Amino acid sequence: MLEKINLEKMLFLDIETVPGTYHYEELNEELKLLFETKNRFRYKSLKQETPERDDSDAWKEVYGQMGGVQAEFGKIVCISVGFVRESRTGLELRIKSFYHHDEETLLKQFVHLLEEYYNSPYHLLCGHNAKEFDFPYICRRLLINGLKLPGILDIAGKKPWEINHLDTMELWKFGDFKAYTSLALLCHVFGIPTPKDDISGADVARVYYEEEGLERIKTYCEKDVVALVQLFLKMRGSALIDESAIKFS
């Protein structure tokens, strides 16, 4: 069925997130308590593994692990998207990023794109592990910033077949819900060339707060979108897009 999807109706995306504050100690007392309540089981597991660890150090580690991936405590610093187009010479891919220190600014820009160009029942959003992470994270941060959900992300009350979201990790599961499979691993097993990067997902918060490296984070996010598009093409039995046909704007 994947080969029947119109690639020009798809928007491929990936997001990068960081904790709202770099250090756990920077949280106010109320937010600390709320964070500890939400993450108490992870804290207990960490303490069982290393009972000699100081309580404060344990909470700092938990915050380092979870502060950026939980939408209540983190923020989006980059959304990169990919557009696939047919040309006389084959498929072309254009990459664009919305990135800013002010989250509301980049979210407004992203929403404008969706409302202007991806607003029909025939349009699709695609990501890797996006149904579990990217899509709900974006929605939660939109609401926290007082912004209205665009139609393609507003899934409340919709039937499953009315939700126009694709997830390459879900496609790879084939009904198996036991494990997470990374984008990097799937690219490797499918023989998809991916450029070596100087940072990984674990480095994003450090690069953002210590190095003010938003441009580096944008580049990292864009490379993941390229990998995502190529993986989807492999899954549908299509040829990869030539590197010369990938444009960044």
C-alpha positions as YAML, in Angstrom:
chain: A
units: angstrom
residues:
- id: 1
  name: MET
  ca: [0.00, 0.00, 0.00]
- id: 2
  name: LEU
  ca: [2.91, 2.40, 0.62]
- id: 3
  name: GLU
  ca: [3.68, 2.60, -3.08]
- id: 4
  name: LYS
  ca: [0.22, 4.07, -3.69]
- id: 5
  name: ILE
  ca: [0.86, 7.07, -1.42]
- id: 6
  name: ASN
  ca: [1.42, 10.35, -3.24]
- id: 7
  name: LEU
  ca: [4.81, 11.52, -1.96]
- id: 8
  name: GLU
  ca: [3.99, 15.12, -2.81]
- id: 9
  name: LYS
  ca: [1.15, 15.02, -0.26]
- id: 10
  name: MET
  ca: [3.51, 13.99, 2.53]
- id: 11
  name: LEU
  ca: [5.42, 16.14, 5.01]
- id: 12
  name: PHE
  ca: [8.35, 14.36, 6.67]
- id: 13
  name: LEU
  ca: [9.47, 15.82, 9.98]
- id: 14
  name: ASP
  ca: [11.70, 15.51, 13.02]
- id: 15
  name: ILE
  ca: [12.02, 17.65, 16.14]
- id: 16
  name: GLU
  ca: [14.78, 18.43, 18.64]
- id: 17
  name: THR
  ca: [13.91, 19.24, 22.23]
- id: 18
  name: VAL
  ca: [15.76, 20.42, 25.34]
- id: 19
  name: PRO
  ca: [14.85, 20.82, 29.01]
- id: 20
  name: GLY
  ca: [13.18, 24.12, 29.86]
- id: 21
  name: THR
  ca: [16.12, 24.84, 32.18]
- id: 22
  name: TYR
  ca: [19.51, 23.22, 31.79]
- id: 23
  name: HIS
  ca: [20.00, 22.29, 35.42]
- id: 24
  name: TYR
  ca: [17.60, 20.59, 37.80]
- id: 25
  name: GLU
  ca: [18.45, 23.11, 40.52]
- id: 26
  name: GLU
  ca: [17.06, 25.92, 38.35]
- id: 27
  name: LEU
  ca: [13.51, 24.59, 38.65]
- id: 28
  name: ASN
  ca: [11.34, 26.40, 41.20]
- id: 29
  name: GLU
  ca: [10.24, 24.36, 44.18]
- id: 30
  name: GLU
  ca: [6.73, 23.69, 42.87]
- id: 31
  name: LEU
  ca: [7.99, 22.48, 39.51]
- id: 32
  name: LYS
  ca: [10.63, 20.31, 41.22]
- id: 33
  name: LEU
  ca: [7.91, 18.62, 43.25]
- id: 34
  name: LEU
  ca: [5.78, 18.07, 40.14]
- id: 35
  name: PHE
  ca: [8.77, 16.67, 38.23]
- id: 36
  name: GLU
  ca: [9.61, 14.32, 41.09]
- id: 37
  name: THR
  ca: [6.02, 13.13, 41.29]
- id: 38
  name: LYS
  ca: [5.90, 12.35, 37.58]
- id: 39
  name: ASN
  ca: [9.28, 10.61, 37.58]
- id: 40
  name: ARG
  ca: [9.29, 8.86, 40.93]
- id: 41
  name: PHE
  ca: [9.51, 5.35, 39.44]
- id: 42
  name: ARG
  ca: [12.54, 6.21, 37.31]
- id: 43
  name: TYR
  ca: [14.16, 7.74, 40.41]
- id: 44
  name: LYS
  ca: [13.46, 4.58, 42.46]
- id: 45
  name: SER
  ca: [14.93, 2.40, 39.72]
- id: 46
  name: LEU
  ca: [18.06, 4.55, 39.61]
- id: 47
  name: LYS
  ca: [18.46, 4.40, 43.38]
- id: 48
  name: GLN
  ca: [18.08, 0.62, 43.36]
- id: 49
  name: GLU
  ca: [20.87, 0.35, 40.79]
- id: 50
  name: THR
  ca: [23.18, 2.67, 42.75]
- id: 51
  name: PRO
  ca: [21.91, 2.93, 46.35]
- id: 52
  name: GLU
  ca: [25.05, 4.83, 47.40]
- id: 53
  name: ARG
  ca: [24.10, 7.70, 45.10]
- id: 54
  name: ASP
  ca: [23.11, 10.96, 46.79]
- id: 55
  name: ASP
  ca: [19.39, 11.82, 46.41]
- id: 56
  name: SER
  ca: [20.13, 15.19, 44.86]
- id: 57
  name: ASP
  ca: [22.55, 13.69, 42.33]
- id: 58
  name: ALA
  ca: [19.98, 11.02, 41.45]
- id: 59
  name: TRP
  ca: [17.34, 13.65, 40.71]
- id: 60
  name: LYS
  ca: [19.83, 15.62, 38.62]
- id: 61
  name: GLU
  ca: [20.46, 12.52, 36.52]
- id: 62
  name: VAL
  ca: [16.76, 11.79, 36.13]
- id: 63
  name: TYR
  ca: [16.19, 15.39, 35.03]
- id: 64
  name: GLY
  ca: [19.04, 15.10, 32.54]
- id: 65
  name: GLN
  ca: [17.36, 12.02, 31.09]
- id: 66
  name: MET
  ca: [13.75, 13.19, 31.14]
- id: 67
  name: GLY
  ca: [13.67, 16.99, 31.26]
- id: 68
  name: GLY
  ca: [13.84, 17.39, 27.50]
- id: 69
  name: VAL
  ca: [11.61, 14.48, 26.45]
- id: 70
  name: GLN
  ca: [8.62, 15.34, 28.64]
- id: 71
  name: ALA
  ca: [6.65, 18.18, 27.11]
- id: 72
  name: GLU
  ca: [5.64, 19.58, 30.51]
- id: 73
  name: PHE
  ca: [9.27, 20.31, 31.37]
- id: 74
  name: GLY
  ca: [10.97, 20.74, 27.98]
- id: 75
  name: LYS
  ca: [10.68, 22.82, 24.85]
- id: 76
  name: ILE
  ca: [11.17, 22.44, 21.10]
- id: 77
  name: VAL
  ca: [14.17, 24.23, 19.62]
- id: 78
  name: CYS
  ca: [13.97, 22.89, 16.06]
- id: 79
  name: ILE
  ca: [11.45, 21.33, 13.69]
- id: 80
  name: SER
  ca: [12.92, 20.19, 10.39]
- id: 81
  name: VAL
  ca: [10.67, 19.14, 7.51]
- id: 82
  name: GLY
  ca: [11.17, 17.46, 4.16]
- id: 83
  name: PHE
  ca: [9.21, 17.90, 0.92]
- id: 84
  name: VAL
  ca: [9.53, 15.28, -1.85]
- id: 85
  name: ARG
  ca: [8.77, 16.36, -5.40]
- id: 86
  name: GLU
  ca: [8.72, 14.55, -8.76]
- id: 87
  name: SER
  ca: [10.87, 15.99, -11.54]
- id: 88
  name: ARG
  ca: [11.81, 14.90, -15.04]
- id: 89
  name: THR
  ca: [15.04, 13.46, -13.70]
- id: 90
  name: GLY
  ca: [13.57, 11.71, -10.66]
- id: 91
  name: LEU
  ca: [12.68, 12.53, -7.08]
- id: 92
  name: GLU
  ca: [13.91, 15.68, -5.39]
- id: 93
  name: LEU
  ca: [13.97, 16.47, -1.68]
- id: 94
  name: ARG
  ca: [13.87, 19.93, -0.12]
- id: 95
  name: ILE
  ca: [14.65, 20.39, 3.56]
- id: 96
  name: LYS
  ca: [13.51, 23.37, 5.62]
- id: 97
  name: SER
  ca: [13.90, 24.08, 9.33]
- id: 98
  name: PHE
  ca: [12.03, 26.15, 11.87]
- id: 99
  name: TYR
  ca: [14.42, 26.87, 14.71]
- id: 100
  name: HIS
  ca: [14.52, 29.60, 17.30]
- id: 101
  name: HIS
  ca: [15.32, 30.20, 20.96]
- id: 102
  name: ASP
  ca: [11.74, 31.40, 21.34]
- id: 103
  name: GLU
  ca: [9.59, 28.30, 21.02]
- id: 104
  name: GLU
  ca: [6.38, 30.20, 20.27]
- id: 105
  name: THR
  ca: [8.01, 31.82, 17.24]
- id: 106
  name: LEU
  ca: [9.06, 28.55, 15.60]
- id: 107
  name: LEU
  ca: [5.73, 26.89, 16.42]
- id: 108
  name: LYS
  ca: [3.81, 29.70, 14.75]
- id: 109
  name: GLN
  ca: [5.97, 29.35, 11.64]
- id: 110
  name: PHE
  ca: [5.41, 25.59, 11.57]
- id: 111
  name: VAL
  ca: [1.65, 25.91, 12.07]
- id: 112
  name: HIS
  ca: [1.48, 28.43, 9.23]
- id: 113
  name: LEU
  ca: [3.09, 25.85, 6.93]
- id: 114
  name: LEU
  ca: [0.57, 23.18, 7.95]
- id: 115
  name: GLU
  ca: [-2.46, 25.43, 7.64]
- id: 116
  name: GLU
  ca: [-1.34, 26.83, 4.29]
- id: 117
  name: TYR
  ca: [-0.15, 23.68, 2.52]
- id: 118
  name: TYR
  ca: [-1.10, 20.55, 4.52]
- id: 119
  name: ASN
  ca: [-4.74, 21.06, 5.36]
- id: 120
  name: SER
  ca: [-6.70, 18.47, 3.37]
- id: 121
  name: PRO
  ca: [-7.76, 14.85, 4.11]
- id: 122
  name: TYR
  ca: [-5.19, 13.75, 1.50]
- id: 123
  name: HIS
  ca: [-2.15, 15.15, 3.28]
- id: 124
  name: LEU
  ca: [0.05, 13.04, 5.54]
- id: 125
  name: LEU
  ca: [2.63, 13.70, 8.26]
- id: 126
  name: CYS
  ca: [5.45, 11.17, 8.64]
- id: 127
  name: GLY
  ca: [8.13, 10.72, 11.28]
- id: 128
  name: HIS
  ca: [10.09, 8.00, 13.09]
- id: 129
  name: ASN
  ca: [8.58, 7.14, 16.47]
- id: 130
  name: ALA
  ca: [6.53, 10.25, 15.77]
- id: 131
  name: LYS
  ca: [3.20, 8.88, 17.01]
- id: 132
  name: GLU
  ca: [4.80, 8.24, 20.38]
- id: 133
  name: PHE
  ca: [6.99, 11.35, 20.56]
- id: 134
  name: ASP
  ca: [7.10, 14.06, 17.87]
- id: 135
  name: PHE
  ca: [3.38, 14.51, 17.14]
- id: 136
  name: PRO
  ca: [2.12, 14.54, 20.75]
- id: 137
  name: TYR
  ca: [5.08, 16.67, 21.88]
- id: 138
  name: ILE
  ca: [4.30, 19.31, 19.24]
- id: 139
  name: CYS
  ca: [0.62, 19.30, 20.18]
- id: 140
  name: ARG
  ca: [1.32, 19.68, 23.89]
- id: 141
  name: ARG
  ca: [3.77, 22.53, 23.35]
- id: 142
  name: LEU
  ca: [1.30, 24.27, 21.02]
- id: 143
  name: LEU
  ca: [-1.34, 24.24, 23.72]
- id: 144
  name: ILE
  ca: [1.11, 25.31, 26.44]
- id: 145
  name: ASN
  ca: [2.05, 28.28, 24.24]
- id: 146
  name: GLY
  ca: [-1.62, 29.16, 23.78]
- id: 147
  name: LEU
  ca: [-1.68, 28.21, 20.10]
- id: 148
  name: LYS
  ca: [-4.49, 26.43, 18.26]
- id: 149
  name: LEU
  ca: [-3.87, 22.94, 16.91]
- id: 150
  name: PRO
  ca: [-3.83, 22.80, 13.09]
- id: 151
  name: GLY
  ca: [-6.33, 20.35, 11.63]
- id: 152
  name: ILE
  ca: [-3.82, 17.66, 10.69]
- id: 153
  name: LEU
  ca: [-2.62, 17.49, 14.33]
- id: 154
  name: ASP
  ca: [-6.04, 17.86, 15.97]
- id: 155
  name: ILE
  ca: [-6.96, 14.17, 16.34]
- id: 156
  name: ALA
  ca: [-9.52, 14.42, 19.17]
- id: 157
  name: GLY
  ca: [-12.64, 12.49, 18.24]
- id: 158
  name: LYS
  ca: [-11.22, 11.18, 14.97]
- id: 159
  name: LYS
  ca: [-11.45, 7.54, 13.94]
- id: 160
  name: PRO
  ca: [-8.08, 5.78, 13.55]
- id: 161
  name: TRP
  ca: [-8.41, 5.79, 9.75]
- id: 162
  name: GLU
  ca: [-9.06, 9.54, 9.81]
- id: 163
  name: ILE
  ca: [-5.71, 10.33, 11.42]
- id: 164
  name: ASN
  ca: [-3.25, 11.13, 8.65]
- id: 165
  name: HIS
  ca: [-0.06, 10.23, 10.50]
- id: 166
  name: LEU
  ca: [2.54, 7.71, 9.38]
- id: 167
  name: ASP
  ca: [5.33, 6.36, 11.56]
- id: 168
  name: THR
  ca: [8.23, 4.43, 10.06]
- id: 169
  name: MET
  ca: [8.92, 2.72, 13.38]
- id: 170
  name: GLU
  ca: [5.31, 1.54, 13.54]
- id: 171
  name: LEU
  ca: [5.53, 0.34, 9.94]
- id: 172
  name: TRP
  ca: [8.61, -1.67, 10.87]
- id: 173
  name: LYS
  ca: [6.85, -3.33, 13.82]
- id: 174
  name: PHE
  ca: [4.31, -5.18, 11.65]
- id: 175
  name: GLY
  ca: [2.11, -5.50, 14.74]
- id: 176
  name: ASP
  ca: [4.97, -6.34, 17.12]
- id: 177
  name: PHE
  ca: [4.97, -3.97, 20.11]
- id: 178
  name: LYS
  ca: [7.90, -5.37, 22.07]
- id: 179
  name: ALA
  ca: [10.76, -3.09, 21.15]
- id: 180
  name: TYR
  ca: [11.94, 0.31, 19.98]
- id: 181
  name: THR
  ca: [14.01, 0.33, 16.78]
- id: 182
  name: SER
  ca: [16.07, 3.43, 16.13]
- id: 183
  name: LEU
  ca: [16.21, 5.31, 12.86]
- id: 184
  name: ALA
  ca: [19.99, 4.79, 12.81]
- id: 185
  name: LEU
  ca: [19.62, 1.01, 13.10]
- id: 186
  name: LEU
  ca: [17.05, 0.81, 10.31]
- id: 187
  name: CYS
  ca: [19.21, 2.96, 8.04]
- id: 188
  name: HIS
  ca: [22.09, 0.58, 8.72]
- id: 189
  name: VAL
  ca: [20.18, -2.63, 7.99]
- id: 190
  name: PHE
  ca: [18.69, -1.11, 4.82]
- id: 191
  name: GLY
  ca: [22.10, 0.11, 3.65]
- id: 192
  name: ILE
  ca: [21.06, 3.75, 3.65]
- id: 193
  name: PRO
  ca: [24.14, 6.01, 3.76]
- id: 194
  name: THR
  ca: [23.99, 8.48, 6.61]
- id: 195
  name: PRO
  ca: [26.61, 11.17, 7.20]
- id: 196
  name: LYS
  ca: [28.60, 10.97, 10.40]
- id: 197
  name: ASP
  ca: [27.59, 13.82, 12.69]
- id: 198
  name: ASP
  ca: [29.51, 15.53, 15.44]
- id: 199
  name: ILE
  ca: [26.62, 15.28, 17.90]
- id: 200
  name: SER
  ca: [23.97, 12.76, 18.91]
- id: 201
  name: GLY
  ca: [20.57, 13.13, 20.51]
- id: 202
  name: ALA
  ca: [22.16, 12.86, 23.94]
- id: 203
  name: ASP
  ca: [24.30, 15.92, 23.19]
- id: 204
  name: VAL
  ca: [21.52, 18.29, 22.15]
- id: 205
  name: ALA
  ca: [20.85, 19.89, 25.56]
- id: 206
  name: ARG
  ca: [24.57, 20.39, 26.21]
- id: 207
  name: VAL
  ca: [25.16, 21.89, 22.76]
- id: 208
  name: TYR
  ca: [22.16, 24.18, 23.17]
- id: 209
  name: TYR
  ca: [22.87, 25.49, 26.66]
- id: 210
  name: GLU
  ca: [26.67, 25.34, 26.89]
- id: 211
  name: GLU
  ca: [27.65, 26.16, 23.32]
- id: 212
  name: GLU
  ca: [24.58, 28.07, 22.10]
- id: 213
  name: GLY
  ca: [24.84, 25.70, 19.15]
- id: 214
  name: LEU
  ca: [21.37, 26.06, 17.66]
- id: 215
  name: GLU
  ca: [22.79, 25.94, 14.12]
- id: 216
  name: ARG
  ca: [24.52, 22.63, 14.88]
- id: 217
  name: ILE
  ca: [21.28, 21.24, 16.28]
- id: 218
  name: LYS
  ca: [19.42, 22.35, 13.14]
- id: 219
  name: THR
  ca: [21.96, 20.55, 10.95]
- id: 220
  name: TYR
  ca: [21.64, 17.40, 13.04]
- id: 221
  name: CYS
  ca: [17.84, 17.53, 12.84]
- id: 222
  name: GLU
  ca: [17.89, 18.03, 9.07]
- id: 223
  name: LYS
  ca: [20.12, 14.99, 8.58]
- id: 224
  name: ASP
  ca: [17.56, 12.89, 10.46]
- id: 225
  name: VAL
  ca: [14.83, 14.09, 8.10]
- id: 226
  name: VAL
  ca: [16.93, 13.08, 5.09]
- id: 227
  name: ALA
  ca: [17.45, 9.64, 6.66]
- id: 228
  name: LEU
  ca: [13.72, 9.39, 7.42]
- id: 229
  name: VAL
  ca: [12.75, 10.12, 3.81]
- id: 230
  name: GLN
  ca: [15.25, 7.61, 2.44]
- id: 231
  name: LEU
  ca: [14.03, 4.95, 4.88]
- id: 232
  name: PHE
  ca: [10.42, 5.48, 3.82]
- id: 233
  name: LEU
  ca: [11.42, 5.15, 0.17]
- id: 234
  name: LYS
  ca: [13.21, 1.88, 0.94]
- id: 235
  name: MET
  ca: [10.14, 0.58, 2.75]
- id: 236
  name: ARG
  ca: [7.95, 1.30, -0.27]
- id: 237
  name: GLY
  ca: [10.43, -0.29, -2.67]
- id: 238
  name: SER
  ca: [11.51, 2.95, -4.31]
- id: 239
  name: ALA
  ca: [14.99, 4.10, -5.24]
- id: 240
  name: LEU
  ca: [16.81, 6.45, -2.89]
- id: 241
  name: ILE
  ca: [17.02, 10.15, -3.71]
- id: 242
  name: ASP
  ca: [20.41, 11.08, -5.08]
- id: 243
  name: GLU
  ca: [22.45, 13.33, -2.83]
- id: 244
  name: SER
  ca: [22.64, 15.93, -5.62]
- id: 245
  name: ALA
  ca: [18.83, 16.15, -5.59]
- id: 246
  name: ILE
  ca: [18.65, 17.09, -1.89]
- id: 247
  name: LYS
  ca: [18.38, 20.83, -1.29]
- id: 248
  name: PHE
  ca: [18.49, 22.71, 2.00]
- id: 249
  name: SER
  ca: [16.69, 26.04, 2.40]
...
